[in-house]
Amino acid sequence: MRKVVVVDNTALINLTILRDFNIFNLLKNLFFQIHIPTKVKSEYEFMLRHKPERAWLLEKLKPNAGFYSFCTRYDSIVLCTIQTVKDIDAGEAEAVAQFLKVNANYILSDDHRFTVALKMKEPNIKVLSTLHILAILDLNRITLDVDKLIQVLYKERPFSKSKLRKAYVDSHIELGIRMSKKWVDKKCDFARLKVT
């Protein structure tokens, strides 16, 4: 069963970096619906003049419907509470409030401080990063271009080997797939990936 997610601006930006590799269509293999909060849309739209490639996604948004849902529904009590938490910005707070309102399965975010703060406040909410998405696409054999996607993302938004490894380990657990340390070591070898 495909899942429902709420996306944060950081993940939306990183996914846009991978747009030329069909990432937005690949997401349809994993998710039933992607909710984009009002504040996240505003944050993403802010740089549109300098980043015209963002227009493609913004044109696809439908209010509270469709695969890319411009979501205006949220739990107002949760929003008020979560806005007071340190390291959670307005878009992220709205994403959390929407997560609970629309019964989502995950929040997509690449903001580490947000993920840590949310884990302290709401330990049952699962947060996936763009690296998690790439690992899940790889493990499900949905695309053969995962190494290229990792290279492109690394070039624009460098990340550590340990973050990539954690994404693969977490994804194995989430999917209920057994893994070997040797296999993960090979998948996350920066020399093999040519990202050093």
Backbone torsions as a table, in degrees:
resi	resn	phi	psi	omega
1	MET	NA	128.6	179.4
2	ARG	-74.6	147.0	-171.3
3	LYS	-100.5	165.9	176.8
4	VAL	-105.4	135.8	-179.4
5	VAL	-132.0	155.7	170.9
6	VAL	-115.2	133.0	-173.5
7	VAL	-110.1	143.8	176.1
8	ASP	-97.4	161.7	-177.7
9	ASN	-58.4	-39.5	-177.4
10	THR	-61.0	-44.6	179.4
11	ALA	-69.3	-37.9	179.5
12	LEU	-61.8	-41.5	177.8
13	ILE	-63.9	-45.6	-178.6
14	ASN	-66.9	-37.0	176.4
15	LEU	-65.5	-35.6	178.8
16	THR	-65.4	-34.0	175.7
17	ILE	-58.0	-31.2	-177.0
18	LEU	-97.5	10.2	-175.0
19	ARG	-57.6	-38.4	-178.9
20	ASP	-64.9	-11.9	178.7
21	PHE	-103.8	22.2	173.3
22	ASN	67.4	23.5	-174.1
23	ILE	-59.4	-38.2	-176.8
24	PHE	-67.4	-33.2	174.2
25	ASN	-73.6	-36.5	178.0
26	LEU	-62.0	-32.8	179.3
27	LEU	-61.5	-25.9	179.7
28	LYS	-67.3	-17.6	174.6
29	ASN	-78.8	-18.7	-176.7
30	LEU	-106.3	-34.3	-171.4
31	PHE	-124.1	148.3	176.2
32	PHE	-82.7	-37.0	-177.2
33	GLN	-155.9	143.0	175.8
34	ILE	-117.2	117.7	179.1
35	HIS	-94.1	129.5	177.8
36	ILE	-115.1	111.0	-178.8
37	PRO	-63.0	156.2	-179.3
38	THR	-53.7	-48.8	-177.8
39	LYS	-66.9	-36.9	177.9
40	VAL	-65.3	-42.1	177.2
41	LYS	-58.9	-43.8	179.5
42	SER	-62.7	-43.0	179.6
43	GLU	-64.1	-42.8	-178.8
44	TYR	-67.5	-39.8	-178.0
45	GLU	-71.8	-24.7	-174.5
46	PHE	-53.6	-38.7	-177.2
47	MET	-96.0	14.4	-175.2
48	LEU	-55.5	-39.5	-179.6
49	ARG	-60.0	-36.6	-179.7
50	HIS	-92.8	-17.8	-178.2
51	LYS	-128.7	70.6	-175.0
52	PRO	-61.6	-18.2	178.3
53	GLU	-65.2	-13.5	178.2
54	ARG	-76.2	-18.5	-177.3
55	ALA	-60.5	-35.7	-177.8
56	TRP	-53.5	-49.8	-178.7
57	LEU	-70.7	-41.6	-178.9
58	LEU	-60.0	-34.6	178.7
59	GLU	-70.8	-22.5	-178.8
60	LYS	-84.3	-14.4	-175.3
61	LEU	-66.0	133.8	174.7
62	LYS	-122.6	135.3	-178.8
63	PRO	-61.4	114.5	174.2
64	ASN	54.1	31.4	179.9
65	ALA	-157.3	165.7	176.0
66	GLY	78.8	175.6	-179.5
67	PHE	-64.1	-45.7	175.8
68	TYR	-99.0	97.1	-175.0
69	SER	-96.9	119.8	172.2
70	PHE	-78.0	98.3	-167.2
71	CYS	-91.0	122.6	178.6
72	THR	-110.7	3.9	-179.3
73	ARG	-93.9	132.9	175.3
74	TYR	-160.1	161.4	177.4
75	ASP	-83.6	110.1	-174.5
76	SER	-65.8	-31.7	178.5
77	ILE	-68.6	-45.4	178.0
78	VAL	-61.5	-42.4	-179.8
79	LEU	-58.5	-47.6	179.5
80	CYS	-60.9	-39.3	-178.5
81	THR	-71.2	-46.7	-173.7
82	ILE	-73.3	-25.1	177.6
83	GLN	-63.9	-20.0	-178.8
84	THR	-86.9	-5.7	-176.6
85	VAL	-82.4	129.0	179.0
86	LYS	-60.2	140.7	178.4
87	ASP	74.9	11.9	173.5
88	ILE	-117.3	114.5	-177.8
89	ASP	-85.4	-179.4	-173.5
90	ALA	-61.6	-43.8	179.2
91	GLY	-65.2	-41.0	179.0
92	GLU	-67.3	-39.3	177.9
93	ALA	-62.0	-42.9	178.5
94	GLU	-65.2	-37.3	177.7
95	ALA	-61.4	-41.9	178.9
96	VAL	-65.3	-44.6	-179.9
97	ALA	-64.0	-35.8	177.5
98	GLN	-73.6	-38.2	178.1
99	PHE	-50.8	-46.9	-178.4
100	LEU	-73.0	-35.6	-177.7
101	LYS	-70.9	-40.2	-175.7
102	VAL	-97.1	6.8	-179.7
103	ASN	54.6	49.5	179.9
104	ALA	-74.1	163.7	178.3
105	ASN	-95.2	-32.2	-176.4
106	TYR	-144.7	160.7	163.8
107	ILE	-112.2	133.3	175.2
108	LEU	-97.0	120.7	179.6
109	SER	-155.4	144.0	174.5
110	ASP	-110.6	15.0	178.7
111	ASP	-92.4	105.2	-176.1
112	HIS	-62.0	-41.7	-179.1
113	ARG	-63.4	-39.8	176.2
114	PHE	-61.7	-46.5	-178.4
115	THR	-59.1	-44.2	179.6
116	VAL	-65.8	-46.1	-179.5
117	ALA	-62.8	-41.1	-179.7
118	LEU	-67.0	-40.2	179.4
119	LYS	-59.9	-34.8	178.1
120	MET	-70.6	-38.6	-175.6
121	LYS	-85.1	-44.2	-175.7
122	GLU	-132.7	78.5	-173.3
123	PRO	-64.3	-16.4	-178.0
124	ASN	-88.2	-7.7	178.1
125	ILE	-84.8	124.5	-179.6
126	LYS	-90.3	131.0	177.9
127	VAL	-113.9	127.5	175.2
128	LEU	-110.0	144.0	175.4
129	SER	-99.6	173.7	174.7
130	THR	-60.1	-36.3	177.2
131	LEU	-63.7	-37.5	174.8
132	HIS	-60.4	-43.8	180.0
133	ILE	-59.2	-45.8	-179.7
134	LEU	-63.8	-40.7	178.2
135	ALA	-64.4	-42.4	179.7
136	ILE	-66.0	-40.6	175.6
137	LEU	-60.7	-40.6	179.2
138	ASP	-66.4	-49.2	-177.0
139	LEU	-64.9	-30.8	176.9
140	ASN	-87.3	-0.8	-179.1
141	ARG	54.7	41.7	179.8
142	ILE	-83.0	-27.5	176.2
143	THR	-140.4	148.9	176.7
144	LEU	-97.2	-1.2	-176.2
145	ASP	-96.5	20.2	-174.1
146	VAL	-59.1	-43.0	179.4
147	ASP	-58.5	-43.0	178.9
148	LYS	-64.4	-41.7	178.0
149	LEU	-61.1	-42.3	178.6
150	ILE	-63.3	-43.1	179.5
151	GLN	-61.0	-45.9	-178.5
152	VAL	-65.0	-44.7	179.2
153	LEU	-63.3	-43.0	179.8
154	TYR	-61.0	-40.1	-179.3
155	LYS	-61.5	-39.9	-178.7
156	GLU	-86.0	-37.3	-175.6
157	ARG	-136.4	79.0	-176.7
158	PRO	-54.1	143.5	179.1
159	PHE	-139.4	165.2	-178.3
160	SER	-86.8	158.9	176.0
161	LYS	-60.9	-36.8	-179.1
162	SER	-65.0	-33.4	176.9
163	LYS	-67.7	-41.3	177.8
164	LEU	-64.7	-43.4	179.3
165	ARG	-61.6	-44.9	179.5
166	LYS	-60.7	-39.3	179.1
167	ALA	-61.7	-42.3	178.7
168	TYR	-68.4	-43.4	-179.8
169	VAL	-63.9	-48.0	178.4
170	ASP	-59.1	-41.8	-177.4
171	SER	-67.6	-37.5	174.9
172	HIS	-59.1	-45.6	-179.6
173	ILE	-64.0	-47.2	-178.2
174	GLU	-59.7	-38.8	-178.5
175	LEU	-86.3	-9.1	-179.1
176	GLY	70.6	33.1	-179.0
177	ILE	-104.8	137.6	175.6
178	ARG	-79.9	147.5	-177.9
179	MET	-137.3	159.5	172.9
180	SER	-109.9	147.9	178.6
181	LYS	-59.6	-38.5	-179.4
182	LYS	-61.5	-42.0	-179.4
183	TRP	-64.4	-44.9	-179.9
184	VAL	-65.8	-41.6	177.6
185	ASP	-56.7	-42.4	-179.7
186	LYS	-67.3	-45.2	-179.0
187	LYS	-60.9	-33.0	-173.7
188	CYS	-102.8	13.0	-179.3
189	ASP	-74.8	109.4	-177.1
190	PHE	-62.5	-32.3	178.3
191	ALA	-65.1	-44.2	177.5
192	ARG	-63.3	-40.1	-179.2
193	LEU	-76.1	-14.2	-178.8
194	LYS	58.6	47.9	179.8
195	VAL	-117.0	11.3	-179.9
196	THR	-88.6	NA	NA
